[in-house]
Amino acid sequence: MRVAPARSATLFASHYVDVRAPHAADACAARLQDTGLVTVDGLLSRQAVLAFAERLMRIAPHPHSGPDGLTAIYDTGTHAHRVGFAGLGHGELEAHTERAGVPHPPRLMLLVCLRPADDGGEVLLADGHDVLASLCAEGRDAAVVLSKPRTAYFGAGAGHPSQIFTVHTDGRVSVRLRQDGLARWSPIVHP
């Protein structure tokens, strides 16, 4: 679901937590449990980002992460057209979930902008629960098919068979998606 740029300031303000306040980690956890999104500011260095992340989540390894576990997303000048490396180029990144090709992708993602891009840099966020609800309302058959196990295979040779949507017993919805060459689809999904 696209959020108009005019609404983005309001959207982010309504999810803001002051990380310097007492019990900020508890406030972040509550907001994540309630809405799935938290916005913060004041993380002005890699060390500050790492300290904040360690308070809130388990840092999951990524093929492009540094020794501290954080992954810098920037145009390397050499990865632009390689499958699975779009985040290290300067082109548009298709909607995706991080680490779709591993059995247990991270449940949380922290995205920090330490230096705004000279051009571009917009980020589209989607609420998986809302996307599934819209799909159920508009095309129930598609929602059912995209929720069937083993209808997608994400990753290279050692990737992971899965589905787009997983609805958990507590009502949470997990989304696993790639739209690049590291996604292969079951024939029942193609229509």
C-alpha positions as CSV (number, residue, x, y, z in Angstrom):
1,M,0.0,0.0,0.0
2,R,1.6,3.3,-1.0
3,V,1.6,6.2,1.4
4,A,1.5,9.5,-0.3
5,P,4.7,11.6,0.4
6,A,2.5,14.3,1.9
7,R,1.4,11.8,4.6
8,S,4.9,10.4,5.3
9,A,5.8,13.1,7.8
10,T,2.6,12.4,9.8
11,L,3.1,8.7,9.5
12,F,6.6,8.8,10.8
13,A,5.8,11.3,13.5
14,S,2.9,9.1,14.8
15,H,5.4,6.2,15.2
16,Y,8.2,8.2,16.9
17,V,9.9,7.1,20.0
18,D,12.6,9.2,21.7
19,V,15.5,6.7,22.2
20,R,17.0,9.0,24.9
21,A,13.9,8.7,27.1
22,P,13.8,6.3,30.0
23,H,12.4,2.9,29.0
24,A,12.8,3.7,25.3
25,A,13.5,0.0,24.5
26,D,10.2,-0.9,26.2
27,A,8.3,1.8,24.2
28,C,9.9,0.6,21.0
29,A,8.9,-3.0,21.7
30,A,5.3,-2.0,22.5
31,R,5.0,0.1,19.4
32,L,6.5,-2.7,17.3
33,Q,4.0,-5.2,18.8
34,D,1.1,-2.8,18.1
35,T,1.9,-1.4,14.7
36,G,5.1,-3.0,13.5
37,L,6.8,0.3,12.9
38,V,9.0,2.6,15.0
39,T,10.7,5.8,14.0
40,V,13.6,7.3,15.9
41,D,16.3,9.9,15.5
42,G,19.6,10.7,17.0
43,L,21.5,7.7,15.7
44,L,24.4,9.8,14.4
45,S,27.2,7.2,14.1
46,R,27.6,3.5,13.3
47,Q,28.4,2.9,16.9
48,A,25.1,4.6,18.0
49,V,23.2,2.5,15.5
50,L,24.9,-0.7,16.8
51,A,24.2,0.2,20.4
52,F,20.5,0.9,19.7
53,A,20.1,-2.3,17.6
54,E,21.7,-4.5,20.3
55,R,19.1,-3.1,22.9
56,L,16.2,-3.9,20.7
57,M,16.9,-6.9,18.5
58,R,19.2,-9.8,17.6
59,I,21.5,-8.7,14.8
60,A,21.3,-11.3,12.1
61,P,24.3,-12.0,9.8
62,H,24.0,-10.8,6.2
63,P,26.3,-11.6,3.3
64,H,27.2,-7.9,3.0
65,S,27.5,-7.0,6.7
66,G,30.6,-5.7,8.3
67,P,32.3,-7.4,11.3
68,D,29.9,-5.7,13.6
69,G,26.9,-7.2,11.8
70,L,25.6,-4.0,10.3
71,T,25.2,-3.7,6.5
72,A,25.9,-0.4,4.8
73,I,23.7,0.1,1.8
74,Y,25.5,2.2,-0.8
75,D,26.4,2.2,-4.5
76,T,29.7,0.2,-4.7
77,G,30.0,1.0,-8.4
78,T,30.4,-2.7,-9.2
79,H,27.2,-4.5,-8.1
80,A,24.5,-2.6,-10.1
81,H,23.4,-5.4,-12.4
82,R,24.2,-8.5,-10.3
83,V,21.2,-10.5,-9.2
84,G,20.6,-10.1,-5.4
85,F,22.9,-7.0,-5.2
86,A,20.5,-4.2,-6.1
87,G,20.9,-2.6,-2.7
88,L,24.6,-2.0,-3.6
89,G,23.8,-0.2,-6.8
90,H,22.1,3.1,-7.6
91,G,18.9,1.8,-9.3
92,E,15.4,1.2,-7.9
93,L,15.0,-1.7,-5.5
94,E,12.0,-3.9,-6.0
95,A,9.8,-4.6,-3.0
96,H,11.3,-7.4,-1.0
97,T,11.9,-8.8,2.5
98,E,15.4,-9.2,3.8
99,R,16.9,-12.6,3.8
100,A,14.0,-14.3,2.1
101,G,16.3,-17.2,1.1
102,V,17.1,-18.4,4.6
103,P,14.9,-20.7,6.7
104,H,14.4,-18.1,9.5
105,P,14.7,-14.5,8.3
106,P,15.0,-11.8,10.9
107,R,11.7,-10.6,12.3
108,L,12.8,-7.0,12.7
109,M,14.7,-4.7,10.4
110,L,16.4,-1.5,11.3
111,L,17.0,1.0,8.5
112,V,19.0,4.0,9.3
113,C,19.9,6.9,7.0
114,L,23.2,8.3,8.2
115,R,23.6,10.4,5.1
116,P,20.7,11.4,2.8
117,A,21.2,10.5,-0.9
118,D,22.0,13.4,-3.3
119,D,19.3,12.0,-5.6
120,G,16.5,9.4,-4.8
121,G,16.7,7.5,-1.6
122,E,12.9,7.2,-1.2
123,V,11.8,4.1,0.7
124,L,8.4,2.4,0.2
125,L,7.2,0.5,3.3
126,A,4.3,-1.9,3.1
127,D,2.3,-3.3,6.0
128,G,2.1,-7.0,5.3
129,H,-1.1,-7.5,7.2
130,D,-2.7,-4.7,5.2
131,V,-1.4,-6.1,1.9
132,L,-2.9,-9.5,2.7
133,A,-6.2,-8.0,3.9
134,S,-6.4,-6.0,0.6
135,L,-5.6,-9.0,-1.5
136,C,-8.2,-11.1,0.4
137,A,-10.8,-8.4,-0.3
138,E,-9.9,-7.9,-4.0
139,G,-8.7,-11.4,-5.1
140,R,-9.2,-14.1,-2.5
141,D,-7.9,-16.8,-4.8
142,A,-4.6,-15.1,-5.2
143,A,-4.3,-14.7,-1.4
144,V,-5.0,-18.4,-0.9
145,V,-2.4,-19.4,-3.5
146,L,0.3,-17.1,-2.2
147,S,-0.2,-18.6,1.2
148,K,0.3,-22.2,0.2
149,P,3.6,-23.8,1.3
150,R,6.3,-24.4,-1.3
151,T,4.8,-22.1,-3.9
152,A,8.0,-20.0,-4.0
153,Y,11.7,-20.7,-3.8
154,F,13.9,-17.9,-2.6
155,G,17.6,-17.6,-2.9
156,A,20.3,-19.3,-5.0
157,G,21.2,-23.0,-4.8
158,A,21.0,-23.2,-1.0
159,G,17.8,-21.1,-0.9
160,H,14.5,-21.8,0.9
161,P,11.2,-23.1,-0.4
162,S,8.3,-21.1,1.2
163,Q,5.3,-19.0,0.5
164,I,4.6,-15.3,0.3
165,F,2.2,-15.0,3.3
166,T,2.3,-17.0,6.5
167,V,-0.5,-16.3,8.9
168,H,0.4,-17.3,12.4
169,T,-2.0,-18.6,15.1
170,D,-1.6,-15.3,17.0
171,G,-2.8,-13.3,14.0
172,R,0.7,-12.1,12.9
173,V,1.4,-12.2,9.2
174,S,4.9,-13.0,8.0
175,V,5.8,-11.9,4.5
176,R,8.6,-13.4,2.4
177,L,9.1,-11.8,-1.0
178,R,11.7,-11.3,-3.7
179,Q,11.1,-10.0,-7.2
180,D,14.5,-10.6,-8.7
181,G,16.4,-13.5,-10.1
182,L,16.6,-15.1,-6.7
183,A,12.9,-15.9,-6.7
184,R,11.4,-18.8,-8.5
185,W,7.7,-19.6,-8.5
186,S,5.5,-22.6,-8.6
187,P,3.4,-23.0,-11.8
188,I,0.2,-22.5,-9.7
189,V,1.4,-19.0,-8.8
190,H,2.1,-17.7,-12.3
191,P,-1.6,-16.9,-13.2
